[in-house]
Amino acid sequence: METTKVQSFIRNNVLVFILIGICALFSILSPNFLSVTNLLNVATQNAYLIIASIGVSLVMISGGTDLSIGQLISVVAICTGAALEWMQLPLPIVLLFGLTVGVLLGLFNGFVANLLNIHPMIVTLATMTMFQGISFLISGSKAIYDLDASFKYIGQGYVGPIPVPVIIVIVIAVIVDFVAKKTYFGRFIYAAGGNPEAARLAGVSVKTIKLAVFAICGFLGAVASIVMVARAGSANSTMGPGTEFNAITACVLGGISFIGGEGRVKGVVVGVLILGVLSNGMQLVGLGIYVQYVVKGLILLLSIGYDTYQKQAKVKKVVTTKTA
């Protein structure tokens, strides 16, 4: 019995052990890696990505994929910066405006996916291009500098020794994890992704769930954008693109299934931290950005392969049980 519990514990926390192993490796290769300053820097730098990845993970659990999250972040970044500097709006109004833009863009993705009844990956591939155009039309290809100090506090401030972006990540992760695991809405998200027809027959409005999930993803994408802009102290249309690749990689690495119906917030957070630690560690030991691209691509391939292997193993197990 004890052996089974140990095996279950190891299986449920394998990503955490991998993260610890990578940290141990880089601490040997670089004496500066394990410093408190560097570790807090890794967490702060990847805060926006964790938030965006949590939003993408909910879409993936519901059976979809959001390829537009990077361009959504770009649009929100420009809208927030413009409202703050060009329109001189009060900070609370600016934040509300940015979050509303994110939600509306997310709702648009979900509405079009439901209307056309096609996979969200195709829809968001199209809206990714649309959002990119919107961002550059608003900005006129110009960057917005000298953002207000009170706004920059969101990305650069501290509460005691803890960076504000890290606090935002913790709050969001705890709330989303609770909703996913402890509420009917969370169960409906898993049901919509795991077996949409069975969910529909059970009385779950799958289309409504997917629309709501895209709205939440848009909201979290907007929060990620605000954190990113506040940390940079400026806004431009090149902020955000590329986030979709890192977010999907982190989600799949963290145990979110491409097929839908599986995954946990904890896995997504650890998945992002693994990518962040790898990037930071490789920089410290002198490996260039192109090597990091290769490593991230390999991680995505291996994660997808492992996810496919698990699915096939489960199908074989079910078939074997039925025939027996």
C-alpha positions as a Markdown table, in Angstrom:
| # | Residue | x | y | z |
|---|---|---|---|---|
| 1 | Met | 0.0 | 0.0 | 0.0 |
| 2 | Glu | 2.8 | 2.4 | 0.9 |
| 3 | Thr | 4.7 | 1.6 | -2.3 |
| 4 | Thr | 1.5 | 2.4 | -4.3 |
| 5 | Lys | 1.3 | 5.8 | -2.5 |
| 6 | Val | 4.9 | 6.6 | -3.2 |
| 7 | Gln | 4.5 | 5.6 | -6.9 |
| 8 | Ser | 1.4 | 7.8 | -7.1 |
| 9 | Phe | 3.2 | 10.7 | -5.5 |
| 10 | Ile | 6.1 | 10.5 | -7.8 |
| 11 | Arg | 3.8 | 10.2 | -10.9 |
| 12 | Asn | 1.8 | 13.2 | -9.8 |
| 13 | Asn | 4.8 | 15.3 | -9.2 |
| 14 | Val | 7.2 | 14.2 | -11.9 |
| 15 | Leu | 7.4 | 17.7 | -13.4 |
| 16 | Val | 8.3 | 19.2 | -10.0 |
| 17 | Phe | 11.2 | 16.7 | -9.8 |
| 18 | Ile | 12.3 | 17.6 | -13.4 |
| 19 | Leu | 12.3 | 21.3 | -12.4 |
| 20 | Ile | 14.4 | 20.6 | -9.3 |
| 21 | Gly | 16.8 | 18.5 | -11.4 |
| 22 | Ile | 17.2 | 21.3 | -14.0 |
| 23 | Cys | 17.8 | 23.8 | -11.2 |
| 24 | Ala | 20.4 | 21.5 | -9.7 |
| 25 | Leu | 22.1 | 21.1 | -13.0 |
| 26 | Phe | 22.4 | 24.9 | -13.7 |
| 27 | Ser | 23.4 | 25.6 | -10.2 |
| 28 | Ile | 26.5 | 23.4 | -10.9 |
| 29 | Leu | 27.1 | 25.0 | -14.3 |
| 30 | Ser | 26.7 | 28.6 | -13.1 |
| 31 | Pro | 27.3 | 29.8 | -9.5 |
| 32 | Asn | 25.0 | 32.8 | -10.1 |
| 33 | Phe | 21.9 | 30.6 | -10.9 |
| 34 | Leu | 20.7 | 29.8 | -7.4 |
| 35 | Ser | 20.9 | 33.3 | -6.1 |
| 36 | Val | 17.6 | 34.7 | -4.7 |
| 37 | Thr | 17.8 | 37.7 | -7.1 |
| 38 | Asn | 18.1 | 35.4 | -10.1 |
| 39 | Leu | 15.3 | 33.1 | -9.1 |
| 40 | Leu | 13.0 | 36.0 | -8.4 |
| 41 | Asn | 14.0 | 37.4 | -11.7 |
| 42 | Val | 13.0 | 34.2 | -13.5 |
| 43 | Ala | 9.6 | 34.2 | -11.7 |
| 44 | Thr | 9.0 | 37.8 | -12.5 |
| 45 | Gln | 10.0 | 37.6 | -16.1 |
| 46 | Asn | 7.7 | 34.6 | -16.7 |
| 47 | Ala | 4.7 | 35.9 | -14.7 |
| 48 | Tyr | 2.9 | 37.2 | -17.8 |
| 49 | Leu | 3.5 | 33.9 | -19.6 |
| 50 | Ile | 2.1 | 31.9 | -16.7 |
| 51 | Ile | -1.0 | 34.0 | -16.7 |
| 52 | Ala | -1.5 | 33.7 | -20.4 |
| 53 | Ser | -0.7 | 29.9 | -20.3 |
| 54 | Ile | -3.4 | 29.4 | -17.7 |
| 55 | Gly | -5.9 | 31.0 | -20.0 |
| 56 | Val | -4.8 | 28.9 | -23.0 |
| 57 | Ser | -4.9 | 25.7 | -20.8 |
| 58 | Leu | -8.6 | 26.3 | -20.1 |
| 59 | Val | -9.3 | 26.5 | -23.8 |
| 60 | Met | -7.3 | 23.3 | -24.4 |
| 61 | Ile | -9.0 | 21.5 | -21.6 |
| 62 | Ser | -12.4 | 22.4 | -23.2 |
| 63 | Gly | -11.2 | 20.8 | -26.5 |
| 64 | Gly | -9.8 | 23.9 | -28.4 |
| 65 | Thr | -6.6 | 25.7 | -28.9 |
| 66 | Asp | -5.9 | 29.5 | -28.9 |
| 67 | Leu | -3.3 | 30.6 | -31.4 |
| 68 | Ser | -4.2 | 34.2 | -31.2 |
| 69 | Ile | -3.2 | 34.9 | -27.5 |
| 70 | Gly | 0.1 | 36.5 | -28.5 |
| 71 | Gln | -1.6 | 39.0 | -30.9 |
| 72 | Leu | -4.4 | 39.6 | -28.3 |
| 73 | Ile | -1.7 | 40.6 | -25.8 |
| 74 | Ser | -0.4 | 43.0 | -28.5 |
| 75 | Val | -3.8 | 44.6 | -29.0 |
| 76 | Val | -4.4 | 45.0 | -25.3 |
| 77 | Ala | -0.9 | 46.4 | -24.8 |
| 78 | Ile | -1.4 | 49.1 | -27.4 |
| 79 | Cys | -4.9 | 49.9 | -26.2 |
| 80 | Thr | -3.7 | 50.2 | -22.6 |
| 81 | Gly | -0.7 | 52.3 | -23.5 |
| 82 | Ala | -2.8 | 54.6 | -25.7 |
| 83 | Ala | -5.5 | 55.0 | -23.0 |
| 84 | Leu | -2.9 | 55.9 | -20.4 |
| 85 | Glu | -0.6 | 58.2 | -22.4 |
| 86 | Trp | -2.5 | 59.5 | -25.4 |
| 87 | Met | -6.0 | 59.8 | -23.8 |
| 88 | Gln | -4.6 | 60.5 | -20.3 |
| 89 | Leu | -7.4 | 58.4 | -18.6 |
| 90 | Pro | -7.2 | 57.6 | -14.9 |
| 91 | Leu | -5.4 | 54.3 | -14.1 |
| 92 | Pro | -8.6 | 52.4 | -12.9 |
| 93 | Ile | -10.3 | 53.3 | -16.2 |
| 94 | Val | -7.2 | 52.2 | -18.2 |
| 95 | Leu | -7.1 | 48.9 | -16.4 |
| 96 | Leu | -10.8 | 48.3 | -16.9 |
| 97 | Phe | -10.5 | 49.3 | -20.6 |
| 98 | Gly | -7.6 | 46.9 | -21.2 |
| 99 | Leu | -9.4 | 44.0 | -19.5 |
| 100 | Thr | -12.6 | 44.7 | -21.4 |
| 101 | Val | -10.7 | 44.7 | -24.7 |
| 102 | Gly | -9.2 | 41.3 | -23.8 |
| 103 | Val | -12.6 | 39.8 | -22.9 |
| 104 | Leu | -14.2 | 41.1 | -26.1 |
| 105 | Leu | -11.5 | 39.7 | -28.3 |
| 106 | Gly | -11.8 | 36.3 | -26.5 |
| 107 | Leu | -15.6 | 36.4 | -26.9 |
| 108 | Phe | -15.1 | 37.1 | -30.6 |
| 109 | Asn | -12.9 | 34.0 | -30.9 |
| 110 | Gly | -15.5 | 31.8 | -29.1 |
| 111 | Phe | -18.4 | 33.3 | -31.0 |
| 112 | Val | -16.9 | 32.7 | -34.4 |
| 113 | Ala | -15.8 | 29.1 | -33.5 |
| 114 | Asn | -19.4 | 28.4 | -32.4 |
| 115 | Leu | -21.0 | 30.2 | -35.4 |
| 116 | Leu | -18.8 | 28.4 | -38.0 |
| 117 | Asn | -18.8 | 25.2 | -36.0 |
| 118 | Ile | -15.1 | 24.6 | -36.8 |
| 119 | His | -12.1 | 23.8 | -34.6 |
| 120 | Pro | -10.9 | 26.9 | -32.6 |
| 121 | Met | -7.4 | 26.3 | -33.9 |
| 122 | Ile | -8.5 | 27.3 | -37.4 |
| 123 | Val | -10.5 | 30.3 | -36.1 |
| 124 | Thr | -7.7 | 31.6 | -33.9 |
| 125 | Leu | -5.2 | 31.2 | -36.7 |
| 126 | Ala | -7.4 | 33.7 | -38.7 |
| 127 | Thr | -8.0 | 36.0 | -35.8 |
| 128 | Met | -4.3 | 36.0 | -35.0 |
| 129 | Thr | -3.7 | 37.8 | -38.2 |
| 130 | Met | -6.7 | 40.1 | -37.7 |
| 131 | Phe | -5.5 | 41.1 | -34.2 |
| 132 | Gln | -2.0 | 41.8 | -35.5 |
| 133 | Gly | -3.5 | 44.2 | -38.1 |
| 134 | Ile | -5.6 | 45.9 | -35.4 |
| 135 | Ser | -2.6 | 46.4 | -33.2 |
| 136 | Phe | -0.5 | 48.0 | -35.9 |
| 137 | Leu | -3.5 | 50.1 | -37.1 |
| 138 | Ile | -4.0 | 51.6 | -33.6 |
| 139 | Ser | -0.3 | 52.1 | -32.9 |
| 140 | Gly | 0.7 | 53.3 | -36.3 |
| 141 | Ser | 3.8 | 51.2 | -35.8 |
| 142 | Lys | 4.8 | 53.6 | -33.0 |
| 143 | Ala | 5.9 | 52.6 | -29.5 |
| 144 | Ile | 4.3 | 54.3 | -26.4 |
| 145 | Tyr | 6.9 | 55.4 | -23.9 |
| 146 | Asp | 7.1 | 57.1 | -20.5 |
| 147 | Leu | 4.1 | 55.2 | -18.9 |
| 148 | Asp | 2.9 | 56.5 | -15.5 |
| 149 | Ala | 4.8 | 55.3 | -12.5 |
| 150 | Ser | 1.7 | 54.0 | -10.7 |
| 151 | Phe | 1.0 | 51.8 | -13.8 |
| 152 | Lys | 4.6 | 50.5 | -13.9 |
| 153 | Tyr | 4.3 | 49.5 | -10.2 |
| 154 | Ile | 2.1 | 46.5 | -11.4 |
| 155 | Gly | 5.1 | 45.1 | -13.2 |
| 156 | Gln | 8.0 | 46.5 | -11.3 |
| 157 | Gly | 6.8 | 46.9 | -7.7 |
| 158 | Tyr | 7.3 | 44.8 | -4.6 |
| 159 | Val | 5.1 | 43.9 | -1.7 |
| 160 | Gly | 7.8 | 43.3 | 0.9 |
| 161 | Pro | 10.4 | 41.0 | -0.8 |
| 162 | Ile | 7.9 | 39.6 | -3.3 |
| 163 | Pro | 7.4 | 41.1 | -6.8 |
| 164 | Val | 3.9 | 42.3 | -7.6 |
| 165 | Pro | 3.7 | 40.1 | -10.8 |
| 166 | Val | 4.4 | 37.0 | -8.7 |
| 167 | Ile | 1.6 | 37.9 | -6.3 |
| 168 | Ile | -0.8 | 38.3 | -9.3 |
| 169 | Val | 0.3 | 34.9 | -10.6 |
| 170 | Ile | -0.3 | 33.2 | -7.2 |
| 171 | Val | -3.8 | 34.8 | -6.9 |
| 172 | Ile | -4.9 | 33.9 | -10.4 |
| 173 | Ala | -3.5 | 30.3 | -10.2 |
| 174 | Val | -5.2 | 29.6 | -6.9 |
| 175 | Ile | -8.6 | 31.0 | -8.1 |
| 176 | Val | -8.5 | 29.2 | -11.5 |
| 177 | Asp | -7.4 | 25.9 | -9.8 |
| 178 | Phe | -10.2 | 26.2 | -7.3 |
| 179 | Val | -12.8 | 26.9 | -10.0 |
| 180 | Ala | -11.5 | 24.0 | -12.2 |
| 181 | Lys | -11.4 | 21.4 | -9.5 |
| 182 | Lys | -14.2 | 22.4 | -7.1 |
| 183 | Thr | -17.0 | 24.0 | -9.1 |
| 184 | Tyr | -19.6 | 22.6 | -11.5 |
| 185 | Phe | -18.4 | 25.1 | -14.1 |
| 186 | Gly | -14.9 | 23.6 | -13.9 |
| 187 | Arg | -16.3 | 20.1 | -14.3 |
| 188 | Phe | -18.3 | 21.2 | -17.3 |
| 189 | Ile | -15.1 | 22.5 | -18.9 |
| 190 | Tyr | -13.5 | 19.1 | -18.5 |
| 191 | Ala | -16.6 | 17.4 | -19.8 |
| 192 | Ala | -16.8 | 19.6 | -22.8 |
| 193 | Gly | -13.3 | 18.7 | -23.8 |
| 194 | Gly | -13.3 | 15.0 | -22.7 |
| 195 | Asn | -16.6 | 13.9 | -24.4 |
| 196 | Pro | -18.6 | 16.8 | -25.8 |
| 197 | Glu | -21.5 | 14.6 | -27.0 |
| 198 | Ala | -21.9 | 12.9 | -23.6 |
| 199 | Ala | -21.7 | 16.4 | -22.0 |
| 200 | Arg | -24.4 | 17.6 | -24.3 |
| 201 | Leu | -26.7 | 14.7 | -23.6 |
| 202 | Ala | -26.1 | 15.3 | -19.9 |
| 203 | Gly | -27.5 | 18.8 | -20.3 |
| 204 | Val | -24.3 | 20.8 | -20.5 |
| 205 | Ser | -24.3 | 23.6 | -23.1 |
| 206 | Val | -21.0 | 22.9 | -24.7 |
| 207 | Lys | -21.1 | 26.0 | -26.9 |
| 208 | Thr | -21.8 | 28.2 | -23.9 |
| 209 | Ile | -18.9 | 26.6 | -22.0 |
| 210 | Lys | -16.5 | 27.2 | -24.9 |
| 211 | Leu | -17.7 | 30.8 | -25.3 |
| 212 | Ala | -17.1 | 31.4 | -21.6 |
| 213 | Val | -13.7 | 29.7 | -21.6 |
| 214 | Phe | -12.5 | 31.9 | -24.5 |
| 215 | Ala | -13.8 | 35.0 | -22.6 |
| 216 | Ile | -11.7 | 33.9 | -19.6 |
| 217 | Cys | -8.7 | 33.3 | -21.8 |
| 218 | Gly | -9.2 | 36.8 | -23.2 |
| 219 | Phe | -9.4 | 38.2 | -19.7 |
| 220 | Leu | -6.2 | 36.4 | -18.6 |
| 221 | Gly | -4.5 | 37.4 | -21.8 |
| 222 | Ala | -5.3 | 41.0 | -21.0 |
| 223 | Val | -3.9 | 40.6 | -17.4 |
| 224 | Ala | -0.8 | 39.1 | -18.9 |
| 225 | Ser | -0.5 | 42.0 | -21.3 |
| 226 | Ile | -0.9 | 44.6 | -18.6 |
| 227 | Val | 1.8 | 42.9 | -16.5 |
| 228 | Met | 4.2 | 42.7 | -19.5 |
| 229 | Val | 3.7 | 46.4 | -20.4 |
| 230 | Ala | 4.0 | 47.6 | -16.8 |
| 231 | Arg | 7.2 | 45.6 | -16.4 |
| 232 | Ala | 8.7 | 47.0 | -19.7 |
| 233 | Gly | 7.5 | 50.5 | -19.0 |
| 234 | Ser | 6.4 | 50.9 | -22.6 |
| 235 | Ala | 4.0 | 49.5 | -25.2 |
| 236 | Asn | 4.4 | 48.5 | -28.8 |
| 237 | Ser | 2.8 | 46.2 | -31.3 |
| 238 | Thr | 5.7 | 43.7 | -31.2 |
| 239 | Met | 4.8 | 42.8 | -27.6 |
| 240 | Gly | 3.0 | 39.5 | -27.3 |
| 241 | Pro | 3.6 | 37.7 | -30.7 |
| 242 | Gly | 5.3 | 34.3 | -30.0 |
| 243 | Thr | 3.6 | 33.9 | -26.6 |
| 244 | Glu | 1.2 | 31.4 | -28.2 |
| 245 | Phe | 4.1 | 29.0 | -28.9 |
| 246 | Asn | 5.5 | 29.2 | -25.5 |
| 247 | Ala | 2.1 | 29.0 | -23.8 |
| 248 | Ile | 1.1 | 25.9 | -25.8 |
| 249 | Thr | 4.5 | 24.3 | -25.1 |
| 250 | Ala | 4.1 | 25.0 | -21.4 |
| 251 | Cys | 0.6 | 23.6 | -21.4 |
| 252 | Val | 1.4 | 20.3 | -23.2 |
| 253 | Leu | 4.6 | 20.0 | -21.1 |
| 254 | Gly | 2.4 | 20.5 | -18.0 |
| 255 | Gly | 0.1 | 17.7 | -18.8 |
| 256 | Ile | -2.7 | 19.6 | -20.7 |
| 257 | Ser | -3.9 | 17.2 | -23.5 |
| 258 | Phe | -4.2 | 18.5 | -27.0 |
| 259 | Ile | -7.4 | 16.4 | -27.3 |
| 260 | Gly | -9.0 | 18.0 | -24.3 |
| 261 | Gly | -10.5 | 16.9 | -21.0 |
| 262 | Glu | -7.2 | 16.6 | -19.0 |
| 263 | Gly | -4.7 | 18.8 | -17.2 |
| 264 | Arg | -4.2 | 20.9 | -14.1 |
| 265 | Val | -3.2 | 24.5 | -13.4 |
| 266 | Lys | -0.3 | 23.3 | -11.2 |
| 267 | Gly | 1.2 | 21.5 | -14.2 |
| 268 | Val | 0.9 | 24.6 | -16.4 |
| 269 | Val | 2.7 | 26.7 | -13.8 |
| 270 | Val | 5.5 | 24.2 | -13.4 |
| 271 | Gly | 5.7 | 23.8 | -17.2 |
| 272 | Val | 6.3 | 27.6 | -17.7 |
| 273 | Leu | 8.9 | 27.6 | -14.9 |
| 274 | Ile | 10.7 | 24.7 | -16.6 |
| 275 | Leu | 10.9 | 26.7 | -19.8 |
| 276 | Gly | 11.9 | 29.9 | -17.9 |
| 277 | Val | 14.6 | 28.1 | -16.0 |
| 278 | Leu | 16.0 | 26.5 | -19.1 |
| 279 | Ser | 16.1 | 29.9 | -20.9 |
| 280 | Asn | 17.7 | 31.6 | -17.9 |
| 281 | Gly | 20.2 | 28.8 | -17.3 |
| 282 | Met | 21.2 | 28.5 | -20.9 |
| 283 | Gln | 21.8 | 32.3 | -21.0 |
| 284 | Leu | 24.0 | 32.1 | -17.9 |
| 285 | Val | 26.1 | 29.3 | -19.3 |
| 286 | Gly | 26.6 | 31.2 | -22.6 |
| 287 | Leu | 24.2 | 29.4 | -25.0 |
| 288 | Gly | 22.5 | 31.7 | -27.6 |
| 289 | Ile | 18.8 | 32.3 | -28.3 |
| 290 | Tyr | 18.8 | 30.0 | -31.3 |
| 291 | Val | 19.9 | 27.1 | -29.2 |
| 292 | Gln | 17.0 | 27.9 | -26.8 |
| 293 | Tyr | 14.6 | 27.8 | -29.8 |
| 294 | Val | 15.8 | 24.3 | -30.7 |
| 295 | Val | 15.5 | 23.1 | -27.1 |
| 296 | Lys | 11.9 | 24.5 | -26.8 |
| 297 | Gly | 10.9 | 22.9 | -30.1 |
| 298 | Leu | 12.3 | 19.5 | -28.9 |
| 299 | Ile | 10.4 | 19.9 | -25.7 |
| 300 | Leu | 7.2 | 20.5 | -27.5 |
| 301 | Leu | 7.7 | 17.5 | -29.8 |
| 302 | Leu | 8.5 | 15.2 | -26.9 |
| 303 | Ser | 5.5 | 16.5 | -24.9 |
| 304 | Ile | 3.1 | 15.9 | -27.8 |
| 305 | Gly | 4.7 | 12.5 | -28.3 |
| 306 | Tyr | 4.2 | 11.6 | -24.7 |
| 307 | Asp | 0.6 | 12.9 | -24.7 |
| 308 | Thr | -0.2 | 10.7 | -27.7 |
| 309 | Tyr | 1.5 | 7.7 | -26.1 |
| 310 | Gln | -0.6 | 8.1 | -23.0 |
| 311 | Lys | -3.8 | 8.4 | -25.0 |
| 312 | Gln | -3.0 | 5.3 | -27.0 |
| 313 | Ala | -2.1 | 3.4 | -23.9 |
| 314 | Lys | -5.4 | 4.3 | -22.3 |
| 315 | Val | -7.4 | 3.2 | -25.4 |
| 316 | Lys | -5.5 | -0.2 | -25.5 |
| 317 | Lys | -6.2 | -0.7 | -21.8 |
| 318 | Val | -10.0 | 0.0 | -22.3 |
| 319 | Val | -10.1 | -2.4 | -25.3 |
| 320 | Thr | -8.2 | -5.1 | -23.4 |
| 321 | Thr | -10.6 | -4.8 | -20.4 |
| 322 | Lys | -13.7 | -5.0 | -22.6 |
| 323 | Thr | -12.4 | -8.0 | -24.6 |
| 324 | Ala | -11.4 | -9.8 | -21.3 |
